[in-house]
Amino acid sequence: MNSDKLAITKAVEARQEKFWRIADAIWGYAELGLEEYKSSKLLADVLETAGFKVDRGVAGMETSFVATWKQGSGQPTIGFLGEFDALPMLSQKAGVPKKDPLVPGAPGHGCSHNTMGTAQALTVVTLKEVMEKKGLNGTLKLFGSPAEEILTSRPFMVRAGLFQGVDVVLDCHGDSSFQVAYGMEGTAMYSFIVTFRGKTAHAGSFPWMGRSATDAVELMHAGTERMREHLPTTQRTHWVTLEGGEAPNVVPDRASTWYYIRDLDENVENNFKWALDCAKGAALMTQTSYEVKTIGAIHQRFPNKYLAELVFENIKAVGKPTYLEEEEAFAREMQKEAGYPVIGLDYPLKLTSPDSGPLRGGSSDVGDVTLVSPTVSLRFPVQVPGSPSHHWTVVSAAKSPIAHKGLTAGAKVLALSAFDLLTEGESLKKIKEEFAELKLKRPYKTFLPEGAQPPLGLNTERMEKYRREMEKFYSNP
């Protein structure tokens, strides 16, 4: 590592403890998608104080923001994606190697998002200082991206034109490894809620006068269950019933179900249309009406190979964090408790190619960004190896020295990679040439239905149910 890069890593370390406290505070807020008022404000305020111009509430979402700082010509423009939303039902005490909810039933950071927006903020604040000292031209843009867990914000941000003129995008995600990938990743997805409406009646005395919305939900489930037998093996189709009546002796006049329809880009739209046919058929069979609300509609991810290789060189340069014996012991105890292989904090540094394993069924709204700007996603080590996503083990580790050290390591790699992009014009040229080929093969078209808007209020009631009890455990950043 040359002297410039060594200075960058030292600059990250110099302010790391402040950003560890920020990550811990966001961990405590544990706000669900589009309810991240405290988390978003904390990050936006920190960036504004550091000299960034912050536009809040962009693309129709109150908790989104874009923080921008430029110097000289302003070229190139490097984007950074930061997430900060939590997941329902995953409240967990921090640093405890067994399942032990902090506030039973409340949300928790089961995907390490408290570390992600924070790592990006640490990255850009450090880069700004470096660019000022060295007189480097360029623009830094941090896209505060709410509601990733419901796959919402990025398609709306792309539709609003927020990524126009962005030369390259560095994304990140917490993980139990230190790696980066290129090629086709994950699945495209439609997320939508179908609400059926019927008529109430006494279910014993006058059932013929009622029309059951719950029957319609059950029939839609039966239809899509048969549908997925005849879909490609790349698909994933799953649902939860949100409401379905309150008493057996009242024919329910309202019921709703929330669907995720996942598949490859070329299949997912047809699968979605077929599922809507199932909804229509269920309504016809039950003489009910129905409406569909789109929560998100996203593409697969297509990270840039040349950019991934550049980032991987910096992963190798930074290397794994150095862990204390008590941190290794914590990881081993958690692995034993959860039934995972007991390997401690042993994980590889990896560059993953498209042919290195089966296609993963998960989805991310970063996919839309990969089709409008060359993008890569760094996975940085803030989880205990073996932990599945959306699990209490992730929540427990997300506010611990393991997460703090991983956050710092991730910010170092992101800052070093951005420095390469700011100072190596040839690298940026090759990245753009590769991206031009992708655009020819896969010209971007949004999957969002015409007129779709962010689902504001989707999580308000659930968040307010727990917020007051959760406030007892907030920490001061």
C-alpha positions as CSV (number, residue, x, y, z in Angstrom):
1,M,0.0,0.0,0.0
2,N,1.5,3.3,-1.1
3,S,1.8,6.4,1.2
4,D,-1.4,8.0,-0.1
5,K,-3.5,4.9,0.5
6,L,-1.9,4.4,3.9
7,A,-2.9,8.0,4.8
8,I,-6.5,7.3,3.8
9,T,-6.7,4.2,6.0
10,K,-5.3,6.3,8.9
11,A,-7.9,9.0,8.2
12,V,-10.7,6.5,8.4
13,E,-9.3,5.2,11.7
14,A,-9.0,8.7,13.1
15,R,-12.8,9.2,13.0
16,Q,-14.0,5.6,13.3
17,E,-15.2,5.8,16.9
18,K,-17.6,8.6,16.1
19,F,-19.2,6.5,13.4
20,W,-19.3,3.4,15.5
21,R,-21.5,5.4,17.9
22,I,-23.7,6.4,15.0
23,A,-24.1,2.8,13.9
24,D,-25.0,1.8,17.4
25,A,-27.6,4.6,17.6
26,I,-29.2,3.5,14.4
27,W,-29.2,-0.1,15.7
28,G,-31.2,1.2,18.7
29,Y,-33.7,3.1,16.5
30,A,-34.3,0.0,14.4
31,E,-36.8,1.8,12.2
32,L,-38.8,-0.1,9.5
33,G,-38.9,1.0,5.9
34,L,-40.1,4.5,5.2
35,E,-40.3,5.1,9.0
36,E,-36.5,5.8,9.4
37,Y,-37.0,9.4,10.5
38,K,-34.3,9.3,13.3
39,S,-31.8,7.2,11.3
40,S,-32.1,9.3,8.2
41,K,-31.9,12.6,10.1
42,L,-28.8,11.4,12.0
43,L,-26.9,10.5,8.9
44,A,-28.0,13.6,6.9
45,D,-27.2,15.9,9.8
46,V,-23.7,14.4,10.2
47,L,-23.0,14.9,6.4
48,E,-24.4,18.4,6.4
49,T,-22.2,19.3,9.4
50,A,-19.2,17.9,7.4
51,G,-19.9,20.3,4.5
52,F,-22.1,18.3,2.2
53,K,-25.2,19.8,0.6
54,V,-28.1,17.6,1.7
55,D,-31.3,17.4,-0.3
56,R,-33.9,15.6,2.0
57,G,-37.1,13.9,1.1
58,V,-36.2,13.1,-2.5
59,A,-38.2,10.9,-5.0
60,G,-41.3,11.2,-2.9
61,M,-39.9,9.6,0.3
62,E,-39.5,11.6,3.5
63,T,-36.6,9.5,4.8
64,S,-34.5,9.6,1.6
65,F,-31.7,12.1,0.9
66,V,-28.9,12.9,-1.4
67,A,-25.7,14.4,0.1
68,T,-23.4,16.1,-2.4
69,W,-20.0,17.7,-2.2
70,K,-17.9,18.8,-5.2
71,Q,-14.5,20.3,-5.9
72,G,-12.9,21.8,-8.9
73,S,-14.4,20.5,-12.2
74,G,-16.7,18.2,-10.3
75,Q,-15.6,15.3,-12.5
76,P,-15.8,12.4,-12.0
77,T,-18.9,11.9,-10.0
78,I,-18.9,8.9,-7.6
79,G,-22.1,7.7,-6.0
80,F,-22.4,5.8,-2.7
81,L,-25.5,3.9,-1.6
82,G,-26.4,3.8,2.1
83,E,-29.2,1.9,3.7
84,F,-30.5,2.2,7.3
85,D,-33.9,0.4,7.7
86,A,-34.6,-2.5,10.0
87,L,-36.7,-5.7,9.9
88,P,-39.9,-6.6,11.8
89,M,-39.9,-9.1,14.7
90,L,-36.2,-9.3,15.1
91,S,-35.5,-7.3,18.3
92,Q,-32.5,-8.8,20.1
93,K,-30.1,-7.8,22.8
94,A,-26.7,-6.8,21.5
95,G,-23.6,-8.9,22.0
96,V,-25.6,-11.8,23.5
97,P,-24.8,-15.2,21.9
98,K,-28.3,-16.6,22.4
99,K,-31.8,-15.5,21.3
100,D,-33.0,-12.9,23.8
101,P,-35.3,-10.1,22.5
102,L,-34.7,-6.6,23.7
103,V,-38.3,-5.6,23.1
104,P,-40.4,-8.7,22.2
105,G,-42.0,-8.4,18.8
106,A,-40.2,-5.2,17.9
107,P,-38.0,-4.6,14.9
108,G,-34.3,-5.2,14.8
109,H,-31.3,-4.8,12.5
110,G,-31.3,-8.3,11.1
111,C,-29.5,-7.4,7.9
112,S,-26.8,-5.1,9.4
113,H,-28.2,-2.0,7.7
114,N,-27.2,0.1,10.8
115,T,-23.6,-0.4,9.6
116,M,-24.1,0.3,5.9
117,G,-25.3,3.9,5.6
118,T,-22.8,4.6,8.4
119,A,-19.9,3.0,6.6
120,Q,-20.7,5.1,3.5
121,A,-20.9,8.3,5.6
122,L,-17.5,7.5,7.2
123,T,-16.2,6.9,3.7
124,V,-17.3,10.1,2.1
125,V,-16.4,12.4,5.0
126,T,-12.9,10.9,4.9
127,L,-12.7,11.3,1.1
128,K,-13.7,14.9,1.3
129,E,-10.8,15.6,3.6
130,V,-8.4,13.7,1.4
131,M,-9.6,15.5,-1.8
132,E,-9.3,18.9,-0.2
133,K,-5.7,18.2,0.9
134,K,-4.7,16.9,-2.5
135,G,-6.7,19.2,-4.6
136,L,-8.5,16.4,-6.4
137,N,-11.4,17.2,-8.8
138,G,-14.6,15.3,-8.3
139,T,-18.1,15.0,-6.9
140,L,-19.2,12.7,-4.0
141,K,-22.8,11.8,-3.8
142,L,-24.2,9.7,-0.9
143,F,-27.7,8.4,-1.7
144,G,-29.6,7.8,1.6
145,S,-31.8,4.9,0.5
146,P,-34.7,4.0,2.8
147,A,-36.8,0.8,2.7
148,E,-34.4,-1.6,1.1
149,E,-36.0,-4.4,3.0
150,I,-39.3,-3.8,1.2
151,L,-37.3,-3.2,-2.1
152,T,-38.7,0.3,-2.6
153,S,-36.4,3.3,-2.8
154,R,-33.9,2.8,-5.7
155,P,-36.4,2.3,-8.6
156,F,-38.1,5.5,-7.5
157,M,-34.8,7.3,-7.2
158,V,-33.8,6.2,-10.6
159,R,-37.1,7.2,-12.0
160,A,-36.6,10.7,-10.5
161,G,-33.3,11.0,-12.5
162,L,-31.1,11.2,-9.4
163,F,-28.4,9.0,-10.9
164,Q,-28.0,11.0,-14.1
165,G,-24.4,12.1,-14.5
166,V,-23.1,9.6,-11.9
167,D,-20.0,8.0,-13.4
168,V,-19.7,5.0,-11.0
169,V,-21.6,3.8,-7.9
170,L,-20.1,2.0,-4.9
171,D,-22.6,0.0,-2.9
172,C,-22.0,-2.0,0.3
173,H,-23.7,-4.6,2.4
174,G,-22.9,-6.1,5.7
175,D,-21.9,-9.8,5.6
176,S,-20.0,-12.5,7.4
177,S,-17.3,-12.4,4.7
178,F,-15.2,-9.8,2.9
179,Q,-15.9,-10.1,-0.8
180,V,-17.1,-8.5,-4.0
181,A,-18.9,-10.0,-7.0
182,Y,-19.5,-9.3,-10.7
183,G,-21.9,-10.5,-13.4
184,M,-25.6,-11.4,-12.9
185,E,-26.7,-11.6,-9.3
186,G,-29.9,-12.4,-7.5
187,T,-33.5,-12.2,-8.7
188,A,-35.7,-9.5,-10.0
189,M,-38.9,-9.0,-8.0
190,Y,-42.4,-7.6,-7.8
191,S,-43.6,-6.8,-4.3
192,F,-47.3,-6.1,-4.1
193,I,-50.3,-6.2,-1.7
194,V,-53.7,-7.5,-3.0
195,T,-56.7,-6.3,-1.0
196,F,-60.1,-8.0,-1.5
197,R,-63.4,-6.5,-0.5
198,G,-66.6,-8.4,0.0
199,K,-69.7,-8.0,2.2
200,T,-70.3,-8.8,5.9
201,A,-73.1,-11.0,7.1
202,H,-73.9,-13.3,10.0
203,A,-71.9,-16.4,9.1
204,G,-74.4,-18.7,10.8
205,S,-77.8,-17.1,10.0
206,F,-77.3,-15.3,6.7
207,P,-74.1,-16.5,5.0
208,W,-75.7,-16.2,1.6
209,M,-75.9,-12.5,2.1
210,G,-72.1,-12.2,2.7
211,R,-69.2,-12.3,0.3
212,S,-65.9,-13.5,2.0
213,A,-62.8,-11.5,1.2
214,T,-60.9,-14.2,3.2
215,D,-62.1,-16.9,0.8
216,A,-60.7,-14.7,-2.1
217,V,-57.3,-14.6,-0.4
218,E,-57.3,-18.3,0.1
219,L,-58.2,-18.9,-3.5
220,M,-55.5,-16.6,-4.7
221,H,-53.0,-18.5,-2.6
222,A,-54.3,-21.8,-4.1
223,G,-54.0,-20.4,-7.6
224,T,-50.4,-19.1,-7.2
225,E,-49.5,-22.4,-5.5
226,R,-50.5,-24.2,-8.7
227,M,-48.9,-21.5,-10.8
228,R,-45.5,-21.9,-9.4
229,E,-45.3,-25.6,-10.4
230,H,-45.2,-24.4,-14.0
231,L,-42.7,-21.6,-13.6
232,P,-39.0,-21.8,-14.3
233,T,-36.8,-23.2,-11.5
234,T,-35.2,-19.8,-11.1
235,Q,-38.4,-18.4,-9.5
236,R,-39.3,-17.8,-5.9
237,T,-42.9,-17.0,-5.0
238,H,-44.0,-16.4,-1.4
239,W,-46.6,-14.5,0.5
240,V,-48.1,-13.6,3.9
241,T,-51.7,-12.9,4.8
242,L,-51.9,-9.4,6.3
243,E,-55.5,-9.5,7.4
244,G,-58.3,-12.0,7.0
245,G,-61.2,-11.3,9.4
246,E,-61.6,-11.0,13.1
247,A,-64.4,-13.4,14.2
248,P,-65.7,-16.6,12.6
249,N,-69.3,-15.6,12.9
250,V,-68.8,-12.5,10.7
251,V,-68.2,-13.0,7.0
252,P,-65.1,-10.9,6.5
253,D,-65.5,-8.0,4.1
254,R,-61.8,-7.2,3.8
255,A,-58.7,-9.3,3.6
256,S,-55.3,-8.8,2.1
257,T,-52.1,-10.7,1.2
258,W,-48.6,-9.5,0.4
259,Y,-46.7,-11.2,-2.4
260,Y,-43.1,-11.4,-3.5
261,I,-42.7,-12.7,-7.0
262,R,-39.0,-13.3,-7.9
263,D,-37.3,-14.6,-11.0
264,L,-34.8,-13.6,-13.7
265,D,-35.4,-10.2,-15.4
266,E,-36.8,-11.9,-18.5
267,N,-39.4,-13.9,-16.6
268,V,-40.5,-11.9,-13.7
269,E,-43.0,-9.6,-15.4
270,N,-44.9,-12.6,-16.9
271,N,-45.0,-14.3,-13.5
272,F,-46.4,-11.1,-12.0
273,K,-49.1,-10.9,-14.6
274,W,-50.0,-14.5,-14.0
275,A,-50.3,-13.9,-10.3
276,L,-52.6,-10.9,-11.0
277,D,-54.7,-13.3,-13.1
278,C,-55.0,-15.5,-10.0
279,A,-56.2,-12.5,-8.0
280,K,-58.8,-11.7,-10.7
281,G,-59.9,-15.3,-10.8
282,A,-60.2,-15.4,-7.0
283,A,-62.4,-12.2,-7.0
284,L,-64.6,-13.7,-9.7
285,M,-65.1,-16.9,-7.8
286,T,-66.1,-15.1,-4.6
287,Q,-67.9,-12.2,-6.1
288,T,-65.6,-9.8,-4.4
289,S,-63.6,-6.8,-5.7
290,Y,-59.9,-6.4,-5.4
291,E,-57.1,-3.8,-5.7
292,V,-53.4,-4.1,-6.1
293,K,-50.8,-1.8,-4.5
294,T,-47.2,-2.0,-5.7
295,I,-44.6,-1.9,-3.0
296,G,-41.6,-2.4,-5.2
297,A,-40.6,-3.6,-8.6
298,I,-36.9,-4.2,-9.2
299,H,-34.3,-5.7,-11.6
300,Q,-31.6,-8.3,-11.0
301,R,-28.2,-6.9,-10.2
302,F,-25.4,-6.7,-12.8
303,P,-22.3,-5.5,-11.0
304,N,-19.3,-4.4,-13.1
305,K,-16.4,-6.8,-13.5
306,Y,-13.6,-4.3,-13.9
307,L,-14.9,-2.3,-11.0
308,A,-15.2,-5.5,-8.9
309,E,-11.6,-6.3,-9.6
310,L,-10.5,-2.9,-8.6
311,V,-12.4,-3.2,-5.3
312,F,-11.0,-6.6,-4.7
313,E,-7.4,-5.3,-4.9
314,N,-8.3,-3.0,-2.1
315,I,-10.0,-5.8,-0.1
316,K,-6.7,-7.6,-0.2
317,A,-4.7,-4.5,0.7
318,V,-6.9,-3.8,3.8
319,G,-7.3,-7.5,4.8
320,K,-9.3,-8.9,7.6
321,P,-9.7,-7.0,10.9
322,T,-7.6,-8.3,13.8
323,Y,-10.0,-9.9,16.4
324,L,-9.4,-10.3,20.1
325,E,-9.8,-13.8,21.7
326,E,-13.0,-12.7,23.4
327,E,-14.5,-11.8,20.0
328,E,-13.5,-15.1,18.6
329,A,-15.0,-16.8,21.7
330,F,-18.3,-14.8,21.3
331,A,-18.5,-16.0,17.6
332,R,-17.9,-19.6,18.6
333,E,-20.4,-19.5,21.4
334,M,-23.0,-18.0,19.1
335,Q,-22.3,-20.6,16.3
336,K,-22.7,-23.4,18.9
337,E,-26.0,-21.9,20.2
338,A,-27.5,-21.4,16.7
339,G,-26.3,-24.8,15.4
340,Y,-23.8,-23.5,12.8
341,P,-20.3,-24.9,12.2
342,V,-18.1,-23.7,15.0
343,I,-15.4,-21.9,13.1
344,G,-15.1,-18.6,14.9
345,L,-14.3,-15.5,12.8
346,D,-12.8,-17.5,9.9
347,Y,-13.8,-16.3,6.5
348,P,-12.1,-15.8,3.1
349,L,-11.4,-12.7,1.0
350,K,-13.2,-13.4,-2.2
351,L,-13.8,-12.1,-5.8
352,T,-17.0,-14.0,-6.9
353,S,-17.7,-14.6,-10.6
354,P,-21.1,-15.6,-12.1
355,D,-20.1,-19.2,-12.5
356,S,-18.9,-19.7,-8.9
357,G,-22.2,-21.1,-7.6
358,P,-25.9,-21.4,-8.1
359,L,-28.0,-18.2,-8.5
360,R,-29.0,-16.8,-5.1
361,G,-32.7,-16.2,-4.8
362,G,-32.5,-13.0,-2.8
363,S,-33.2,-9.6,-4.3
364,S,-32.0,-6.0,-3.9
365,D,-33.3,-2.7,-5.3
366,V,-29.6,-1.9,-6.1
367,G,-30.4,-3.9,-9.3
368,D,-32.0,-0.8,-11.0
369,V,-28.9,1.2,-10.2
370,T,-26.6,-1.3,-11.8
371,L,-28.5,-0.8,-15.1
372,V,-28.1,3.0,-15.1
373,S,-24.5,3.4,-13.7
374,P,-21.6,1.0,-13.4
375,T,-22.0,-0.4,-9.9
376,V,-20.5,-2.9,-7.5
377,S,-21.5,-4.1,-4.0
378,L,-18.8,-4.6,-1.4
379,R,-19.8,-7.2,1.2
380,F,-17.9,-6.4,4.5
381,P,-17.6,-8.4,7.7
382,V,-20.0,-7.4,10.4
383,Q,-21.7,-10.7,11.0
384,V,-20.7,-14.0,12.6
385,P,-19.9,-16.7,9.9
386,G,-22.8,-19.0,9.4
387,S,-25.5,-16.5,10.3
388,P,-28.3,-16.4,7.8
389,S,-29.7,-13.0,6.9
390,H,-32.8,-11.8,8.8
391,H,-31.9,-13.6,12.0
392,W,-31.3,-12.8,15.7
393,T,-27.6,-13.7,15.3
394,V,-27.2,-10.8,12.9
395,V,-28.9,-8.3,15.2
396,S,-26.8,-9.4,18.1
397,A,-23.5,-8.9,16.3
398,A,-24.6,-5.7,14.6
399,K,-23.8,-3.7,17.8
400,S,-20.6,-5.3,18.8
401,P,-16.8,-4.9,18.4
402,I,-17.1,-7.4,15.4
403,A,-19.4,-5.0,13.6
404,H,-17.3,-1.9,14.6
405,K,-14.2,-3.5,13.1
406,G,-15.9,-4.6,10.0
407,L,-17.5,-1.2,9.5
408,T,-14.0,0.4,9.6
409,A,-12.6,-2.2,7.2
410,G,-15.5,-1.7,4.8
411,A,-15.0,2.1,4.8
412,K,-11.3,1.7,4.1
413,V,-12.0,-0.4,1.0
414,L,-14.7,2.0,-0.2
415,A,-12.4,5.0,0.3
416,L,-9.4,3.4,-1.3
417,S,-11.5,2.3,-4.3
418,A,-13.0,5.8,-4.7
419,F,-9.5,7.2,-4.5
420,D,-8.4,4.9,-7.4
421,L,-11.4,6.1,-9.4
422,L,-10.6,9.7,-8.8
423,T,-6.9,9.4,-9.7
424,E,-6.8,6.6,-12.4
425,G,-8.6,7.8,-15.5
426,E,-7.7,4.6,-17.4
427,S,-9.6,2.5,-14.8
428,L,-12.7,4.7,-15.1
429,K,-12.5,4.4,-18.9
430,K,-12.4,0.6,-18.8
431,I,-15.3,0.5,-16.3
432,K,-17.4,2.7,-18.6
433,E,-16.5,0.7,-21.7
434,E,-17.8,-2.5,-20.0
435,F,-20.9,-0.7,-18.8
436,A,-21.6,0.5,-22.4
437,E,-21.8,-3.2,-23.4
438,L,-24.2,-4.0,-20.6
439,K,-26.5,-1.1,-21.7
440,L,-26.6,-2.5,-25.2
441,K,-27.6,-5.9,-24.0
442,R,-30.0,-4.7,-21.3
443,P,-31.3,-1.2,-21.9
444,Y,-33.0,0.0,-18.8
445,K,-36.8,0.0,-18.5
446,T,-38.4,0.3,-15.1
447,F,-40.6,-2.5,-13.8
448,L,-42.6,0.0,-11.8
449,P,-46.2,0.1,-13.0
450,E,-47.3,3.5,-14.5
451,G,-48.3,5.9,-11.7
452,A,-46.8,3.8,-8.9
453,Q,-45.7,5.7,-5.8
454,P,-43.7,4.8,-2.7
455,P,-45.9,3.0,-0.2
456,L,-45.8,5.7,2.5
457,G,-47.4,4.7,5.7
458,L,-47.0,1.0,5.1
459,N,-45.1,0.4,8.4
460,T,-46.4,3.4,10.4
461,E,-48.8,1.5,12.6
462,R,-46.3,-1.3,13.3
463,M,-43.5,1.1,14.1
464,E,-45.5,3.2,16.4
465,K,-46.7,0.1,18.3
466,Y,-43.1,-0.4,19.6
467,R,-41.3,2.9,19.3
468,R,-42.0,4.2,22.8
469,E,-40.8,1.0,24.5
470,M,-37.7,0.9,22.2
471,E,-36.8,4.5,23.1
472,K,-35.8,3.3,26.6
473,F,-32.8,1.6,24.9
474,Y,-31.6,4.4,22.6
475,S,-28.0,5.4,22.8
476,N,-26.4,8.8,22.3
477,P,-24.3,9.1,19.1
